[in-house]
Amino acid sequence: MSPELSPYENFISLPIVAQVLIVSLPLIAITIVLTVRTWRQGGESRMNDNVSTAIIRFAGAAFVFLGAFAIVTAWQSSTAISNDVSKEFAAISSIDQDTGALDLPEATALTQKLVDYATVVVTEEVGAQGEMAISESAQDLVYDIQDAAYTLSQSEYYSDKEIDSLYKDVETFKQARNARIAHTWPLVPESIMWALLSMGLIMVIVASLYPSGPSRLSKWLQSGATLVVVLLILGTVLQLQSGDSASVNFTHPAEVFLATQTAQ
């Protein structure tokens, strides 16, 4: 059973469109309100330009640095999970191939356990919910697969070499599963995400309040460009660890295995 999700985990589990809207709408509103307020104050006095420039440079450098770190962290973690899922279902496919040529009740039982396991992984562990949950049903099926493999290995139709190959594939499957469920989720820790959101808010506020010259177009371009950069970085971090991304990337190997079983 999955543990109760925190507010941050619930947020990450939302569709990526909903996440982007929740983050972007307040930032867009702040940009519009503060930019209008700034250029209405007039651009005759430029006494605060140097102070504002120093603030925006420091805030911008800190935001870009932390944003790059968060993107790399999410990308590496997502890639590692995808690799572990691929190894897990490559081993499952090997087990299925080891037993596919045998027209035995024990082989059919093992194949059915593999199909059941793949279905549970897609629906309860790395599927539409998008979180790295641990399903009790999947864990029980791991034990069932081991028992079914042992039962099949006792068949008179299995040679010692085939038994060794079967046990090796089962062990590889278990190791890959353990590696997958050991990954932390969400991919970007909550503390880093809150810091990134706070820096993005600071960037938008400072850019919008930056002293305006006589050109309104230039002021809007400055505020708008800053807003776009902030949203691109935040959106990339959110997309890499969103449930939508997990559903597409992490379930693909399992779905390929299930598709091969359906085609047979």
C-alpha positions in Angstrom: 0.0 0.0 0.0 1.3 3.5 -0.9 2.0 5.8 2.0 -0.1 8.9 2.3 1.2 11.6 -0.1 2.4 15.0 1.2 1.0 18.2 -0.4 4.2 18.5 -2.5 3.9 14.9 -3.7 0.2 15.5 -4.5 1.2 18.6 -6.5 3.9 16.6 -8.5 1.3 13.9 -9.2 -1.0 16.4 -10.9 -1.0 16.6 -14.8 1.8 18.8 -16.0 -0.6 21.3 -17.5 -2.2 21.8 -14.1 1.2 22.2 -12.4 2.3 24.8 -14.9 -0.9 26.8 -14.6 -0.7 26.8 -10.8 2.9 28.1 -10.9 2.6 30.4 -13.9 -0.7 32.3 -13.3 0.4 34.0 -10.1 3.8 34.9 -11.7 2.1 36.4 -14.8 -0.3 38.4 -12.6 2.6 39.8 -10.5 4.5 40.7 -13.6 1.6 42.6 -15.2 0.7 44.5 -12.0 4.2 45.5 -11.0 5.3 46.4 -14.6 2.3 48.7 -15.0 3.1 50.3 -11.7 6.7 50.8 -12.5 6.3 52.5 -15.9 3.5 54.7 -14.5 6.0 56.1 -12.0 7.9 57.6 -14.9 11.5 57.1 -16.1 13.0 60.5 -15.5 15.1 59.5 -12.4 17.7 56.7 -12.9 19.3 57.0 -9.5 18.4 53.4 -8.5 19.6 51.7 -11.7 22.9 50.5 -10.2 21.2 49.1 -7.1 18.5 47.4 -9.1 21.1 46.0 -11.6 23.2 44.5 -8.7 20.1 42.8 -7.2 18.9 41.3 -10.5 22.3 40.0 -11.4 22.8 38.3 -8.0 19.2 36.9 -8.0 19.5 35.8 -11.6 22.8 34.0 -11.1 21.5 32.2 -8.0 18.3 31.2 -9.8 20.0 29.9 -12.9 22.6 28.0 -10.8 19.9 26.3 -8.6 17.7 25.7 -11.6 20.5 24.0 -13.5 21.2 21.8 -10.5 17.5 20.9 -10.2 17.2 20.0 -13.9 20.3 17.9 -13.8 19.2 16.1 -10.6 15.7 15.4 -12.1 17.2 14.3 -15.4 19.7 11.9 -13.9 17.2 10.4 -11.5 14.6 10.0 -14.2 17.2 8.3 -16.5 18.4 6.0 -13.7 14.8 4.9 -13.0 14.1 4.3 -16.7 17.3 2.2 -17.0 16.3 0.1 -14.0 12.8 -0.5 -15.4 14.3 -1.5 -18.7 16.6 -4.0 -17.0 13.7 -5.3 -14.9 11.5 -6.1 -17.9 14.4 -7.3 -20.0 15.0 -9.9 -17.3 11.2 -10.7 -17.3 11.3 -11.1 -21.1 14.2 -13.5 -20.7 12.3 -15.6 -18.1 9.4 -15.7 -20.5 11.6 -16.8 -23.4 13.1 -19.5 -21.2 9.7 -21.0 -20.6 7.9 -20.1 -23.8 9.0 -23.2 -25.7 7.6 -25.5 -23.0 4.0 -26.6 -23.3 3.6 -27.3 -19.6 1.1 -26.2 -16.9 4.1 -25.0 -14.8 5.4 -22.8 -17.7 1.9 -21.4 -18.4 1.6 -20.6 -14.6 4.9 -18.7 -14.6 4.0 -16.7 -17.7 0.7 -15.7 -16.2 2.5 -14.5 -13.0 4.8 -12.4 -15.2 1.9 -10.8 -17.0 0.1 -10.2 -13.7 3.3 -8.6 -12.3 3.7 -6.3 -15.3 0.1 -5.2 -15.1 0.4 -4.3 -11.4 3.6 -2.4 -12.0 1.9 -0.3 -14.7 -1.3 0.4 -12.7 0.1 0.7 -9.1 3.8 1.5 -9.1 5.0 3.5 -12.1 1.8 4.2 -13.9 -0.7 7.0 -14.3 -0.2 8.2 -10.7 3.4 9.0 -11.5 4.9 8.3 -8.1 7.4 5.6 -7.2 5.1 3.6 -5.1 5.6 0.2 -3.7 2.7 -2.1 -4.3 2.1 -5.0 -1.9 0.5 -6.9 -4.8 3.6 -6.5 -6.9 5.8 -7.6 -3.9 3.6 -10.7 -3.5 3.9 -11.5 -7.2 7.7 -11.4 -6.9 7.5 -14.3 -4.4 5.0 -16.1 -6.6 7.3 -15.7 -9.6 10.2 -17.3 -7.6 8.0 -20.2 -6.5 6.7 -20.7 -10.0 10.2 -20.7 -11.4 11.3 -23.2 -8.8 8.3 -25.5 -9.6 9.2 -25.3 -13.3 12.8 -26.1 -12.7 11.8 -29.4 -11.1 10.3 -30.5 -14.4 12.0 -33.4 -16.1 12.1 -31.4 -19.3 14.5 -28.8 -17.9 18.2 -29.4 -18.2 20.8 -28.1 -15.6 21.9 -25.4 -18.1 18.4 -24.2 -18.6 17.7 -24.2 -14.8 20.9 -22.1 -14.3 19.7 -19.6 -17.0 16.2 -19.4 -15.4 17.6 -18.8 -11.9 20.0 -16.2 -13.2 17.2 -14.3 -15.0 15.0 -14.4 -11.9 17.9 -13.0 -9.8 18.5 -10.2 -12.3 14.8 -9.3 -12.2 14.8 -9.1 -8.4 17.9 -6.9 -8.4 16.6 -4.5 -11.0 13.3 -4.3 -9.1 15.1 -3.5 -5.8 17.2 -0.9 -7.6 14.0 0.8 -9.0 12.0 0.9 -5.8 15.1 2.2 -3.9 15.0 5.5 -5.9 13.6 8.5 -4.0 10.5 10.3 -5.2 9.9 13.1 -6.0 13.1 13.4 -8.0 13.8 16.9 -6.8 13.6 17.3 -3.0 10.9 19.5 -1.6 13.4 22.0 0.0 15.2 22.6 -3.4 11.9 23.0 -5.1 10.7 25.6 -2.6 14.0 27.4 -2.9 13.7 27.4 -6.7 10.1 28.7 -6.6 11.1 31.4 -4.2 14.0 32.5 -6.3 11.8 32.5 -9.4 9.3 34.8 -7.6 12.1 37.1 -6.5 13.4 37.3 -10.1 10.0 38.2 -11.4 9.4 40.9 -8.8 12.9 42.5 -9.2 12.6 42.5 -13.0 9.1 44.0 -12.9 10.2 46.7 -10.4 13.4 47.5 -12.3 13.3 51.3 -13.0 11.6 52.0 -16.3 12.9 54.4 -19.0 10.7 56.3 -21.4 10.0 53.3 -23.6 7.1 51.2 -22.4 7.9 48.5 -25.0 11.4 48.0 -23.6 10.0 47.7 -20.1 7.5 45.1 -21.2 10.2 43.2 -23.1 12.4 43.1 -20.0 9.7 41.9 -17.7 8.3 39.5 -20.2 11.6 38.0 -21.1 12.5 37.4 -17.4 9.1 35.8 -16.8 9.5 33.5 -19.8 13.0 32.4 -18.6 11.7 31.7 -15.0 8.8 29.7 -16.3 10.9 27.7 -18.7 13.3 26.6 -15.9 10.5 25.9 -13.5 8.5 24.1 -16.2 11.4 21.9 -17.2 12.0 20.8 -13.6 8.3 20.1 -13.1 8.0 18.2 -16.4 11.0 15.9 -15.7 9.4 14.6 -12.5 5.7 14.9 -13.4 3.3 12.0 -13.4 2.8 12.5 -17.1 6.5 12.0 -17.8 6.6 9.0 -15.4 3.6 7.4 -17.1 5.3 7.7 -20.6 8.9 6.8 -19.7 8.7 4.4 -16.8 5.9 2.2 -18.0 7.1 1.7 -21.6 9.1 -1.5 -21.0 6.3 -3.1 -19.1 3.8 -2.1 -21.8 6.0 -3.6 -24.5 6.2 -6.9 -22.6 2.4 -6.9 -22.2 1.9 -6.1 -25.9 4.1 -9.1 -26.8 2.0 -11.4 -24.6 -1.2 -10.1 -26.2 0.2 -10.7 -29.7 1.0 -14.3 -29.0 
